[in-house]
Amino acid sequence: MASVKLATLIIRTVAKPISAQIKHQATQHERFRGLCVDLAQFMHRTEVKLRTNILGEQPKHIRPLSETRAIENGANALAEGFLFTVAAALIVGETWRSSRSQSKRRDVVDDQIEDLGTRVHDLTAQVTTLTEVVEERLRAIEGRNDELARIMERIVEFGLRGGWAEFEGTPLQLPRIQLVPPQQDAHIDPDDSGSSPAS
């Protein structure tokens, strides 16, 4: 960026002496002098016609410029045209460079957006896969919980029926324990506690 501005400044600085040289050469070379005179006379006629048309008058005979004045005006016009051309070329070049830089920046941003979109898609796929795995494991855990709940219900049912040790068909073989209700003895008279009945 700094090098471009420096190059622009150098070109503008070099253009001024070239413009002065154009003015000097107008008085030295016959063809160049003729070009300057023709250009100056054309500009003079055009200016007079425009001025009279704006004022609403018809242009009469237009007196040409003197040769000295025509050479000076033509050389000035060529020098100013050269400076204008250089300045316009610099502006167009800077605009083109800026648009190219913005285009490159847009391409970089588009690439980054595309890369981010790909990453988001990949992450979404991973999250979906993980969600499916978690749901599958949750279903397995729920199935185990249901099985444990059924086992607990059977254990409680056996316990309530008095068969705590009823584990037939399992690796742990325990006999069934029967709880016997207390038996009622025959009615004993307290007076006869030490004697046996007479036979």
Kinemage of the C-alpha trace (Angstrom):
@kinemage 1
@onewidth
@group {chain A} dominant
@subgroup {mainchain}
@vectorlist {calphas} color= white
{ca met a 1} P 0.000 0.000 0.000
{ca ala a 2} L 2.778 2.450 0.934
{ca ser a 3} L 4.759 1.484 -2.176
{ca val a 4} L 1.752 2.266 -4.392
{ca lys a 5} L 1.343 5.716 -2.830
{ca leu a 6} L 5.072 6.364 -3.208
{ca ala a 7} L 4.953 5.315 -6.878
{ca thr a 8} L 1.971 7.641 -7.433
{ca leu a 9} L 3.844 10.559 -5.867
{ca ile a 10} L 6.948 9.859 -7.988
{ca ile a 11} L 4.881 9.706 -11.197
{ca arg a 12} L 3.178 13.024 -10.379
{ca thr a 13} L 6.515 14.634 -9.578
{ca val a 14} L 8.078 13.381 -12.821
{ca ala a 15} L 5.024 14.455 -14.842
{ca lys a 16} L 5.547 18.144 -14.016
{ca pro a 17} L 8.994 18.453 -15.670
{ca ile a 18} L 7.695 16.467 -18.650
{ca ser a 19} L 4.859 18.965 -18.928
{ca ala a 20} L 7.367 21.855 -18.846
{ca gln a 21} L 9.449 20.090 -21.517
{ca ile a 22} L 6.343 19.793 -23.722
{ca lys a 23} L 5.884 23.569 -23.486
{ca his a 24} L 9.549 24.150 -24.363
{ca gln a 25} L 9.501 21.728 -27.320
{ca ala a 26} L 6.500 23.558 -28.801
{ca thr a 27} L 8.750 26.464 -29.694
{ca gln a 28} L 11.618 24.298 -31.008
{ca his a 29} L 10.078 21.793 -33.448
{ca glu a 30} L 8.147 22.864 -36.535
{ca arg a 31} L 5.649 19.953 -36.559
{ca phe a 32} L 4.998 20.181 -32.843
{ca arg a 33} L 4.554 23.938 -33.172
{ca gly a 34} L 2.064 23.396 -36.010
{ca leu a 35} L 0.138 20.892 -33.841
{ca cys a 36} L 0.029 23.389 -30.951
{ca val a 37} L -1.163 26.207 -33.258
{ca asp a 38} L -3.907 24.039 -34.804
{ca leu a 39} L -5.045 22.868 -31.353
{ca ala a 40} L -5.073 26.403 -29.941
{ca gln a 41} L -6.997 27.808 -32.927
{ca phe a 42} L -9.591 24.974 -32.674
{ca met a 43} L -10.034 25.615 -28.946
{ca his a 44} L -10.332 29.377 -29.550
{ca arg a 45} L -13.015 28.956 -32.256
{ca thr a 46} L -14.967 26.497 -30.081
{ca glu a 47} L -14.811 28.819 -27.074
{ca val a 48} L -16.028 31.839 -29.068
{ca lys a 49} L -18.903 29.848 -30.618
{ca leu a 50} L -20.015 28.539 -27.221
{ca arg a 51} L -19.821 31.998 -25.653
{ca thr a 52} L -21.866 33.631 -28.419
{ca asn a 53} L -24.436 30.805 -28.372
{ca ile a 54} L -24.858 31.178 -24.613
{ca leu a 55} L -25.384 34.915 -25.042
{ca gly a 56} L -27.929 34.210 -27.781
{ca glu a 57} L -25.959 35.848 -30.605
{ca gln a 58} L -24.876 34.461 -33.919
{ca pro a 59} L -21.089 34.053 -34.210
{ca lys a 60} L -19.614 36.479 -36.707
{ca his a 61} L -16.176 36.306 -38.217
{ca ile a 62} L -13.865 34.764 -35.600
{ca arg a 63} L -10.462 36.391 -35.611
{ca pro a 64} L -7.670 33.808 -35.157
{ca leu a 65} L -5.089 34.040 -32.388
{ca ser a 66} L -1.616 35.349 -33.060
{ca glu a 67} L 0.997 32.657 -33.678
{ca thr a 68} L 2.833 33.383 -30.411
{ca arg a 69} L -0.371 33.242 -28.412
{ca ala a 70} L -1.538 30.128 -30.267
{ca ile a 71} L 1.767 28.320 -29.604
{ca glu a 72} L 1.593 29.234 -25.918
{ca asn a 73} L -2.061 28.191 -25.553
{ca gly a 74} L -1.558 24.938 -27.505
{ca ala a 75} L 1.552 24.038 -25.502
{ca asn a 76} L -0.300 24.767 -22.239
{ca ala a 77} L -3.250 22.640 -23.395
{ca leu a 78} L -0.958 19.731 -24.313
{ca ala a 79} L 0.976 19.999 -21.029
{ca glu a 80} L -2.225 20.176 -18.953
{ca gly a 81} L -3.693 17.321 -21.000
{ca phe a 82} L -0.600 15.255 -20.256
{ca leu a 83} L -0.871 15.984 -16.507
{ca phe a 84} L -4.597 15.201 -16.603
{ca thr a 85} L -3.942 11.930 -18.442
{ca val a 86} L -1.317 10.908 -15.894
{ca ala a 87} L -3.630 11.777 -12.963
{ca ala a 88} L -6.568 9.940 -14.579
{ca ala a 89} L -4.388 6.896 -15.255
{ca leu a 90} L -3.251 6.889 -11.610
{ca ile a 91} L -6.853 7.137 -10.383
{ca val a 92} L -7.996 4.348 -12.706
{ca gly a 93} L -5.030 2.209 -11.669
{ca glu a 94} L -5.716 2.780 -7.966
{ca thr a 95} L -9.421 1.980 -8.481
{ca trp a 96} L -8.550 -1.209 -10.366
{ca arg a 97} L -6.018 -2.255 -7.693
{ca ser a 98} L -8.548 -1.532 -4.931
{ca ser a 99} L -11.308 -3.507 -6.681
{ca arg a 100} L -8.904 -6.393 -7.273
{ca ser a 101} L -7.901 -6.339 -3.614
{ca gln a 102} L -11.569 -6.313 -2.565
{ca ser a 103} L -12.260 -9.164 -4.971
{ca lys a 104} L -9.432 -11.187 -3.429
{ca arg a 105} L -10.740 -10.367 0.039
{ca arg a 106} L -14.233 -11.476 -0.982
{ca asp a 107} L -12.802 -14.718 -2.355
{ca val a 108} L -10.961 -15.325 0.928
{ca val a 109} L -14.131 -14.581 2.933
{ca asp a 110} L -16.176 -16.872 0.656
{ca asp a 111} L -13.618 -19.653 1.140
{ca gln a 112} L -13.700 -19.147 4.920
{ca ile a 113} L -17.521 -19.186 4.940
{ca glu a 114} L -17.516 -22.372 2.859
{ca asp a 115} L -14.966 -23.944 5.233
{ca leu a 116} L -17.073 -22.937 8.247
{ca gly a 117} L -20.184 -24.362 6.566
{ca thr a 118} L -18.358 -27.665 6.018
{ca arg a 119} L -17.229 -27.714 9.648
{ca val a 120} L -20.752 -26.956 10.888
{ca his a 121} L -22.092 -29.769 8.701
{ca asp a 122} L -19.484 -32.179 10.068
{ca leu a 123} L -20.207 -31.117 13.655
{ca thr a 124} L -23.941 -31.524 13.052
{ca ala a 125} L -23.336 -35.041 11.737
{ca gln a 126} L -21.182 -35.863 14.789
{ca val a 127} L -23.814 -34.470 17.178
{ca thr a 128} L -26.501 -36.487 15.400
{ca thr a 129} L -24.401 -39.652 15.677
{ca leu a 130} L -23.675 -39.005 19.360
{ca thr a 131} L -27.360 -38.323 19.995
{ca glu a 132} L -28.296 -41.641 18.398
{ca val a 133} L -25.652 -43.471 20.474
{ca val a 134} L -26.863 -41.798 23.686
{ca glu a 135} L -30.496 -42.605 22.866
{ca glu a 136} L -29.555 -46.228 22.174
{ca arg a 137} L -27.696 -46.486 25.481
{ca leu a 138} L -30.606 -44.845 27.291
{ca arg a 139} L -32.962 -47.420 25.763
{ca ala a 140} L -30.618 -50.197 26.887
{ca ile a 141} L -30.470 -48.727 30.413
{ca glu a 142} L -34.264 -48.396 30.477
{ca gly a 143} L -34.549 -52.034 29.371
{ca arg a 144} L -32.202 -53.096 32.188
{ca asn a 145} L -34.122 -50.956 34.660
{ca asp a 146} L -37.368 -52.580 33.557
{ca glu a 147} L -35.782 -56.023 33.960
{ca leu a 148} L -34.445 -55.113 37.419
{ca ala a 149} L -37.868 -53.748 38.366
{ca arg a 150} L -39.477 -57.066 37.343
{ca ile a 151} L -36.877 -59.005 39.342
{ca met a 152} L -37.473 -56.794 42.387
{ca glu a 153} L -41.235 -57.283 42.044
{ca arg a 154} L -40.733 -61.085 42.021
{ca ile a 155} L -38.417 -60.917 45.017
{ca val a 156} L -40.940 -58.824 46.927
{ca glu a 157} L -43.714 -61.176 45.846
{ca phe a 158} L -41.723 -64.221 47.032
{ca gly a 159} L -40.888 -62.460 50.263
{ca leu a 160} L -44.510 -61.625 50.932
{ca arg a 161} L -45.513 -65.229 50.296
{ca gly a 162} L -42.841 -66.437 52.690
{ca gly a 163} L -40.508 -67.927 50.141
{ca trp a 164} L -37.399 -65.799 50.548
{ca ala a 165} L -35.122 -68.631 49.606
{ca glu a 166} L -36.975 -69.820 46.534
{ca phe a 167} L -34.271 -69.498 43.921
{ca glu a 168} L -34.836 -72.667 41.981
{ca gly a 169} L -33.176 -72.831 38.573
{ca thr a 170} L -30.517 -70.286 39.540
{ca pro a 171} L -26.807 -70.862 40.256
{ca leu a 172} L -27.534 -70.180 43.926
{ca gln a 173} L -29.540 -73.215 45.047
{ca leu a 174} L -31.117 -72.574 48.432
{ca pro a 175} L -33.881 -74.624 50.029
{ca arg a 176} L -37.197 -73.046 50.490
{ca ile a 177} L -37.798 -71.828 53.992
{ca gln a 178} L -41.264 -72.276 55.381
{ca leu a 179} L -42.346 -70.066 58.156
{ca val a 180} L -44.454 -72.162 60.540
{ca pro a 181} L -47.080 -70.377 62.525
{ca pro a 182} L -46.819 -71.032 66.292
{ca gln a 183} L -48.865 -74.140 67.393
{ca gln a 184} L -51.308 -73.897 70.155
{ca asp a 185} L -50.625 -76.440 72.895
{ca ala a 186} L -53.463 -78.287 74.595
{ca his a 187} L -55.102 -76.354 77.388
{ca ile a 188} L -53.122 -76.953 80.594
{ca asp a 189} L -54.771 -76.369 83.897
{ca pro a 190} L -52.515 -74.357 86.170
{ca asp a 191} L -53.518 -76.400 89.166
{ca asp a 192} L -52.337 -79.588 87.560
{ca ser a 193} L -48.992 -78.278 86.517
{ca gly a 194} L -46.940 -80.814 88.491
{ca ser a 195} L -49.111 -83.881 88.429
{ca ser a 196} L -49.908 -86.219 85.668
{ca pro a 197} L -53.433 -87.443 85.130
{ca ala a 198} L -54.462 -90.615 86.804
{ca ser a 199} L -54.652 -93.559 84.653
